[in-house]
């Protein structure tokens, strides 16, 4: 499987590119800011981009969607609670619910988990039981903000508890480069991430 963590923009965002090594069909998650850079990676890799997933509606995760779609024709997927909040020219082709899964080529399977809290339609994506793209739900060493319009700290805590139930070997791929390392295993996050160590909602609320 081809995998790329792409640093984009001045907000230390990450976009993610996955592709089947045989068919070269590809998946892009959260296209933002540097559409020329992303398109060059797609072109240079000979990738046929078939799917784009938007993890949530915030501008810094979707603002290159229109440009990427216009060049590739990829299907844009988002959670149904994200759809009415899209802006900046971003649009969708398919609305999904929790548990939606799809294949890229013959070797890649992606599963979308609805993890609200940071945003109503937030998604995390498990790719090939190997990578866990967490966007702004879970960072390395922290979690996303829950004080923005549409955020819900209780829902975010519940979503983090759900992520804690996933296998330790998954590699956490966050939406921003806010931690000491770009990625880390979910097992390590369970042992060291203060937001995952909160035993209950009351403790979670007390975190600075």
C-alpha positions as a Markdown table, in Angstrom:
| # | Residue | x | y | z |
|---|---|---|---|---|
| 1 | Unk | 0.0 | 0.0 | 0.0 |
| 2 | Unk | 1.2 | 3.5 | -0.9 |
| 3 | Unk | 0.9 | 5.9 | 2.0 |
| 4 | Unk | 1.8 | 9.6 | 2.3 |
| 5 | Unk | 1.3 | 12.0 | 5.2 |
| 6 | Unk | 1.3 | 15.4 | 3.4 |
| 7 | Unk | 2.1 | 18.6 | 5.3 |
| 8 | Unk | 0.0 | 21.4 | 4.0 |
| 9 | Unk | -0.6 | 25.1 | 4.8 |
| 10 | Unk | 0.6 | 27.3 | 7.7 |
| 11 | Unk | -1.6 | 25.7 | 10.3 |
| 12 | Unk | 0.5 | 22.5 | 10.4 |
| 13 | Unk | -2.3 | 20.5 | 8.7 |
| 14 | Unk | -1.9 | 17.0 | 7.4 |
| 15 | Unk | -3.6 | 15.6 | 4.3 |
| 16 | Unk | -3.3 | 11.8 | 3.7 |
| 17 | Unk | -2.9 | 9.9 | 0.5 |
| 18 | Unk | -3.4 | 6.1 | 0.2 |
| 19 | Unk | -3.1 | 4.1 | -3.0 |
| 20 | Unk | -3.3 | 0.5 | -4.2 |
| 21 | Unk | 0.2 | -0.5 | -5.5 |
| 22 | Unk | -1.2 | -2.6 | -8.4 |
| 23 | Unk | -4.2 | -0.6 | -9.7 |
| 24 | Unk | -2.9 | 2.7 | -8.4 |
| 25 | Unk | -6.4 | 3.7 | -7.4 |
| 26 | Unk | -6.2 | 6.2 | -4.6 |
| 27 | Unk | -7.9 | 7.8 | -1.6 |
| 28 | Unk | -7.2 | 11.3 | -0.3 |
| 29 | Unk | -8.3 | 12.5 | 3.1 |
| 30 | Unk | -8.8 | 16.2 | 4.0 |
| 31 | Unk | -7.4 | 18.1 | 0.9 |
| 32 | Unk | -6.4 | 21.5 | 2.1 |
| 33 | Unk | -4.3 | 24.6 | 1.1 |
| 34 | Unk | -1.5 | 23.2 | -1.1 |
| 35 | Unk | -3.6 | 21.7 | -3.9 |
| 36 | Unk | -0.7 | 22.0 | -6.4 |
| 37 | Unk | 1.6 | 20.0 | -4.1 |
| 38 | Unk | -1.1 | 17.4 | -3.6 |
| 39 | Unk | -1.9 | 17.1 | -7.3 |
| 40 | Unk | 1.8 | 16.8 | -8.1 |
| 41 | Unk | 2.1 | 13.8 | -5.7 |
| 42 | Unk | -0.9 | 12.2 | -7.3 |
| 43 | Unk | 0.4 | 12.8 | -10.8 |
| 44 | Unk | 4.0 | 11.8 | -10.0 |
| 45 | Unk | 2.8 | 8.6 | -8.3 |
| 46 | Unk | 0.6 | 7.7 | -11.3 |
| 47 | Unk | -2.4 | 7.6 | -9.0 |
| 48 | Unk | -5.9 | 7.4 | -10.2 |
| 49 | Unk | -7.7 | 9.2 | -7.3 |
| 50 | Unk | -11.1 | 7.7 | -6.9 |
| 51 | Unk | -12.2 | 8.9 | -3.5 |
| 52 | Unk | -11.9 | 12.0 | -1.3 |
| 53 | Unk | -13.0 | 11.8 | 2.4 |
| 54 | Unk | -13.7 | 15.0 | 4.4 |
| 55 | Unk | -13.3 | 14.3 | 8.1 |
| 56 | Unk | -15.3 | 17.4 | 9.1 |
| 57 | Unk | -16.3 | 20.8 | 7.7 |
| 58 | Unk | -13.6 | 23.1 | 9.1 |
| 59 | Unk | -12.0 | 25.2 | 6.4 |
| 60 | Unk | -8.5 | 24.1 | 7.1 |
| 61 | Unk | -9.4 | 20.5 | 6.2 |
| 62 | Unk | -11.5 | 21.1 | 3.0 |
| 63 | Unk | -10.4 | 24.2 | 1.2 |
| 64 | Unk | -8.6 | 22.4 | -1.6 |
| 65 | Unk | -11.5 | 19.9 | -2.2 |
| 66 | Unk | -12.9 | 21.7 | -5.3 |
| 67 | Unk | -9.6 | 22.0 | -7.0 |
| 68 | Unk | -8.6 | 18.3 | -6.4 |
| 69 | Unk | -12.0 | 17.1 | -7.5 |
| 70 | Unk | -11.9 | 19.2 | -10.7 |
| 71 | Unk | -8.6 | 17.7 | -11.7 |
| 72 | Unk | -9.3 | 14.1 | -10.7 |
| 73 | Unk | -13.1 | 13.5 | -10.8 |
| 74 | Unk | -12.8 | 11.7 | -7.4 |
| 75 | Unk | -16.0 | 11.0 | -5.4 |
| 76 | Unk | -16.2 | 13.3 | -2.4 |
| 77 | Unk | -17.5 | 11.5 | 0.8 |
| 78 | Unk | -18.5 | 13.1 | 4.1 |
| 79 | Unk | -20.8 | 12.4 | 7.0 |
| 80 | Unk | -24.4 | 13.6 | 6.6 |
| 81 | Unk | -23.9 | 16.0 | 9.5 |
| 82 | Unk | -21.0 | 17.6 | 7.8 |
| 83 | Unk | -22.9 | 18.2 | 4.5 |
| 84 | Unk | -25.0 | 21.3 | 5.6 |
| 85 | Unk | -21.9 | 22.9 | 7.0 |
| 86 | Unk | -19.6 | 22.7 | 4.0 |
| 87 | Unk | -18.4 | 26.0 | 2.6 |
| 88 | Unk | -15.6 | 27.6 | 0.5 |
| 89 | Unk | -16.6 | 25.7 | -2.7 |
| 90 | Unk | -16.4 | 22.3 | -1.1 |
| 91 | Unk | -19.3 | 19.9 | -2.1 |
| 92 | Unk | -20.0 | 16.2 | -1.7 |
| 93 | Unk | -21.1 | 13.3 | -3.8 |
| 94 | Unk | -22.0 | 10.8 | -1.1 |
| 95 | Unk | -23.3 | 11.1 | 2.4 |
| 96 | Unk | -22.4 | 8.4 | 4.8 |
| 97 | Unk | -23.2 | 7.2 | 8.3 |
| 98 | Unk | -21.1 | 5.4 | 11.0 |
| 99 | Unk | -19.5 | 2.2 | 9.8 |
| 100 | Unk | -19.5 | 3.0 | 6.1 |
| 101 | Unk | -16.7 | 1.0 | 4.3 |
| 102 | Unk | -15.3 | 1.0 | 0.8 |
| 103 | Unk | -12.4 | -0.5 | -1.2 |
| 104 | Unk | -9.7 | 1.2 | -3.1 |
| 105 | Unk | -8.4 | -1.2 | -5.8 |
| 106 | Unk | -8.0 | -4.8 | -4.6 |
| 107 | Unk | -5.9 | -4.3 | -1.5 |
| 108 | Unk | -7.2 | -1.3 | 0.5 |
| 109 | Unk | -10.3 | -1.2 | 2.7 |
| 110 | Unk | -11.3 | 1.9 | 4.5 |
| 111 | Unk | -13.9 | 2.0 | 7.4 |
| 112 | Unk | -15.4 | 5.4 | 8.5 |
| 113 | Unk | -16.2 | 5.9 | 12.2 |
| 114 | Unk | -18.5 | 8.7 | 13.3 |
| 115 | Unk | -16.6 | 10.4 | 16.1 |
| 116 | Unk | -18.5 | 13.6 | 16.9 |
| 117 | Unk | -17.3 | 16.2 | 19.5 |
| 118 | Unk | -14.9 | 18.5 | 17.7 |
| 119 | Unk | -17.4 | 18.8 | 15.0 |
| 120 | Unk | -20.9 | 17.2 | 14.6 |
| 121 | Unk | -19.9 | 15.1 | 11.6 |
| 122 | Unk | -16.3 | 14.3 | 12.5 |
| 123 | Unk | -15.0 | 11.0 | 11.1 |
| 124 | Unk | -12.0 | 8.8 | 11.9 |
| 125 | Unk | -10.9 | 6.4 | 9.2 |
| 126 | Unk | -9.4 | 3.0 | 9.7 |
| 127 | Unk | -7.3 | 2.0 | 6.6 |
| 128 | Unk | -6.4 | -1.7 | 6.2 |
| 129 | Unk | -6.4 | -2.4 | 9.9 |
| 130 | Unk | -3.1 | -0.5 | 9.9 |
| 131 | Unk | -3.7 | 3.3 | 10.0 |
| 132 | Unk | -6.2 | 5.3 | 12.0 |
| 133 | Unk | -6.7 | 8.8 | 10.5 |
| 134 | Unk | -8.1 | 10.8 | 13.4 |
| 135 | Unk | -8.1 | 14.3 | 12.0 |
| 136 | Unk | -9.1 | 16.7 | 14.8 |
| 137 | Unk | -10.6 | 14.1 | 17.1 |
| 138 | Unk | -7.3 | 12.8 | 18.4 |
| 139 | Unk | -3.9 | 14.4 | 18.2 |
| 140 | Unk | -0.6 | 13.0 | 19.3 |
| 141 | Unk | -0.6 | 13.7 | 23.0 |
| 142 | Unk | -3.9 | 15.6 | 23.0 |
| 143 | Unk | -7.3 | 15.9 | 21.4 |
| 144 | Unk | -9.2 | 18.4 | 19.3 |
| 145 | Unk | -10.9 | 21.5 | 20.6 |
| 146 | Unk | -14.4 | 21.2 | 22.0 |
| 147 | Unk | -15.1 | 24.9 | 22.4 |
| 148 | Unk | -16.0 | 25.8 | 18.8 |
| 149 | Unk | -19.4 | 26.4 | 17.3 |
| 150 | Unk | -21.0 | 22.9 | 17.0 |
| 151 | Unk | -18.5 | 21.3 | 19.3 |
| 152 | Unk | -19.6 | 19.1 | 22.2 |
| 153 | Unk | -17.1 | 18.1 | 24.9 |
| 154 | Unk | -19.3 | 15.2 | 26.2 |
| 155 | Unk | -19.6 | 13.8 | 22.7 |
| 156 | Unk | -15.8 | 14.2 | 22.2 |
| 157 | Unk | -15.1 | 12.3 | 25.4 |
| 158 | Unk | -17.4 | 9.5 | 24.2 |
| 159 | Unk | -15.7 | 9.4 | 20.8 |
| 160 | Unk | -12.3 | 9.2 | 22.6 |
| 161 | Unk | -13.6 | 6.2 | 24.6 |
| 162 | Unk | -14.6 | 4.6 | 21.4 |
| 163 | Unk | -11.1 | 5.1 | 19.9 |
| 164 | Unk | -9.6 | 3.5 | 23.1 |
| 165 | Unk | -11.5 | 0.3 | 22.3 |
| 166 | Unk | -9.6 | 0.0 | 18.9 |
| 167 | Unk | -6.5 | -2.2 | 18.6 |
| 168 | Unk | -3.2 | -0.9 | 20.0 |
| 169 | Unk | -1.3 | -1.5 | 16.8 |
| 170 | Unk | -3.1 | 1.1 | 14.7 |
| 171 | Unk | -1.0 | 4.0 | 13.7 |
| 172 | Unk | -2.6 | 7.3 | 14.7 |
| 173 | Unk | -2.5 | 9.8 | 11.9 |
| 174 | Unk | -3.7 | 13.2 | 13.2 |
| 175 | Unk | -5.0 | 16.2 | 11.4 |
| 176 | Unk | -2.3 | 18.6 | 12.6 |
| 177 | Unk | 1.4 | 18.3 | 13.5 |
| 178 | Unk | 0.9 | 19.4 | 17.1 |
| 179 | Unk | 2.7 | 16.6 | 18.9 |
| 180 | Unk | 6.3 | 15.5 | 19.4 |
| 181 | Unk | 6.1 | 13.1 | 16.5 |
| 182 | Unk | 4.0 | 13.0 | 13.3 |
| 183 | Unk | 2.4 | 9.6 | 14.1 |
| 184 | Unk | 2.4 | 7.1 | 16.9 |
| 185 | Unk | 0.7 | 3.9 | 17.8 |
| 186 | Unk | -2.7 | 4.0 | 19.4 |
| 187 | Unk | -1.3 | 1.8 | 22.2 |
| 188 | Unk | 1.2 | 4.5 | 23.0 |
| 189 | Unk | -1.5 | 7.1 | 23.0 |
| 190 | Unk | -3.5 | 5.1 | 25.4 |
| 191 | Unk | -0.6 | 5.0 | 27.8 |
| 192 | Unk | 0.5 | 8.6 | 27.5 |
| 193 | Unk | -2.2 | 10.9 | 26.0 |
| 194 | Unk | -3.8 | 12.8 | 28.9 |
| 195 | Unk | -7.2 | 13.0 | 27.1 |
| 196 | Unk | -7.3 | 9.2 | 26.8 |
| 197 | Unk | -6.2 | 8.8 | 30.4 |
| 198 | Unk | -9.2 | 10.7 | 31.7 |
| 199 | Unk | -11.2 | 8.1 | 33.6 |
| 200 | Unk | -14.5 | 9.9 | 33.3 |
| 201 | Unk | -16.2 | 13.0 | 31.9 |
| 202 | Unk | -15.6 | 15.0 | 35.1 |
| 203 | Unk | -11.8 | 14.4 | 34.8 |
| 204 | Unk | -12.0 | 15.2 | 31.1 |
| 205 | Unk | -13.7 | 18.5 | 31.8 |
| 206 | Unk | -10.9 | 19.5 | 34.3 |
| 207 | Unk | -8.1 | 19.1 | 31.7 |
| 208 | Unk | -6.5 | 22.4 | 30.9 |
